[in-house]
Amino acid sequence: MSGKQRGLFRMIFRDFLASIRPTINRPKLMGEDYFGTKYYEVSINPTSKKKRPSRYFEAINDDFEQEIPAEWEAWLRHRRKEPPTFTEIETNYKIQVTKKLNAAEKLEASKKEIEALKKTDIPVEKHGYESFPTYEEYSTTNKLAELKSKLKPK
């Protein structure tokens, strides 16, 4: 009788040992973003009732408020199946940088425009209590300033 024998007790004992032994699922590195953050995925254990794999990231310098790119956040929250590719991340990063530069240019242009309006003597429309007319003869602040200047000894 050569070969393995099929014994009932042997099968029961082997299945029992397999159920006791912990199955270790190693995390798989799925990618890295331009900040240097690494993203991992742990596959599903066949005996567990979980339907989706666990996904997480290791932050740089253990900063829990670290900025995460939108592509990677969508992957972490299972909104997309595949992790983002390097080219996708790179193109989105370039778009982000150009938008920031355009916003800075527009902000500077609007500041220059405001300064130009301040330099010209165009009457500015007043709102609220500033629109109420004021008369110098009824103003007390001017009279007080004049009296103080007269009373000061020289």
C-alpha positions in Angstrom: 0.0 0.0 0.0 1.9 2.9 -1.3 0.8 6.6 -1.2 -1.4 8.5 1.2 -4.4 6.9 2.8 -7.6 8.7 3.2 -8.6 8.3 6.8 -11.6 10.0 8.4 -9.8 10.9 11.6 -6.8 12.3 9.7 -9.1 14.6 7.6 -10.9 15.8 10.7 -7.6 16.4 12.6 -6.2 18.3 9.6 -9.3 20.5 9.2 -9.3 21.2 13.0 -5.7 22.3 12.9 -6.4 24.5 9.9 -9.3 26.2 11.7 -7.1 27.0 14.8 -4.1 28.3 12.9 -4.4 32.0 12.2 -4.2 33.0 8.5 -2.0 35.9 8.1 -2.8 38.2 5.3 0.1 40.4 4.5 -0.6 44.0 3.3 0.2 44.6 -0.3 1.8 47.9 -1.4 -0.5 49.4 -4.0 1.2 52.7 -4.7 2.7 56.0 -3.5 1.6 59.6 -4.1 3.7 62.7 -4.7 3.8 63.5 -0.9 5.5 60.1 -0.3 2.5 58.5 1.4 2.3 54.7 0.9 -1.1 53.0 0.3 -1.7 49.3 1.2 -4.4 46.8 0.7 -5.1 43.6 2.8 -6.9 40.9 0.9 -10.0 39.2 2.2 -9.7 36.2 4.4 -11.9 33.4 2.7 -13.4 32.4 6.1 -14.4 36.0 7.1 -17.7 37.6 6.3 -16.2 40.8 5.0 -17.0 41.6 1.4 -14.3 44.2 0.7 -10.6 44.2 1.3 -9.1 46.6 3.9 -7.3 49.6 2.6 -5.1 52.0 4.5 -2.2 54.3 4.2 0.9 55.1 6.2 1.4 58.8 6.7 4.7 60.6 6.6 5.9 61.7 10.1 2.7 60.1 11.6 0.6 63.2 10.7 -3.0 62.2 10.9 -4.2 65.4 9.2 -2.1 64.8 6.2 -3.4 66.0 2.8 -4.4 63.1 0.6 -4.9 63.4 -3.2 -8.5 63.0 -4.4 -7.7 59.9 -6.5 -6.2 58.0 -3.5 -9.0 59.0 -1.2 -11.5 57.6 -3.7 -9.6 54.4 -3.8 -9.4 54.2 0.0 -13.1 54.7 0.4 -13.8 52.0 -2.3 -15.3 54.5 -4.7 -13.0 53.1 -7.4 -11.7 49.5 -7.8 -8.2 50.1 -9.2 -5.6 52.3 -7.5 -4.7 55.4 -9.5 -1.8 55.2 -11.9 1.3 57.4 -11.8 0.4 59.2 -15.0 -3.1 60.0 -13.7 -1.7 61.4 -10.5 0.9 63.4 -12.4 -1.6 65.0 -14.8 -4.0 65.9 -12.0 -1.1 67.4 -10.0 -0.1 69.6 -12.9 -3.7 70.7 -13.3 -3.8 71.6 -9.6 -0.6 73.6 -9.8 -1.8 75.6 -12.9 -5.1 76.4 -11.2 -3.3 77.7 -8.2 -1.1 79.9 -10.4 -4.1 81.2 -12.3 -5.9 82.0 -9.0 -2.8 83.9 -7.7 -2.6 85.9 -11.0 -6.3 86.8 -10.8 -5.9 87.8 -7.1 -3.0 90.1 -7.9 -4.9 91.6 -10.9 -7.9 92.3 -8.7 -5.7 93.9 -6.0 -4.1 96.2 -8.7 -7.6 97.1 -9.9 -8.7 98.0 -6.4 -5.6 100.2 -5.9 -6.3 101.9 -9.2 -9.9 102.7 -8.1 -8.6 104.1 -4.8 -6.2 106.4 -6.6 -8.9 108.0 -8.8 -11.3 110.5 -7.3 -14.4 108.6 -8.3 -17.1 109.0 -5.7 -17.7 105.8 -3.9 -21.3 104.9 -3.0 -21.7 104.8 0.8 -23.9 102.2 2.5 -25.6 102.2 5.9 -25.0 105.1 8.4 -22.2 106.5 6.2 -24.8 107.6 3.6 -26.5 110.0 6.1 -25.5 113.6 5.4 -23.1 115.3 7.8 -22.7 119.1 8.3 -19.5 120.7 9.7 -21.4 123.3 11.8 -23.1 120.6 13.7 -20.1 118.4 14.1 -18.7 118.3 17.7 -15.5 116.5 17.0 -14.1 119.3 14.9 -14.9 121.9 17.6 -13.4 119.8 20.4 -10.2 119.5 18.4 -10.0 123.2 17.8 -10.6 124.0 21.5 -7.9 121.6 22.6 -5.4 123.1 20.2 -6.2 126.6 21.5 -6.0 125.6 25.2 -2.6 123.9 24.9 0.2 126.0 26.3 3.0 126.6 23.9 
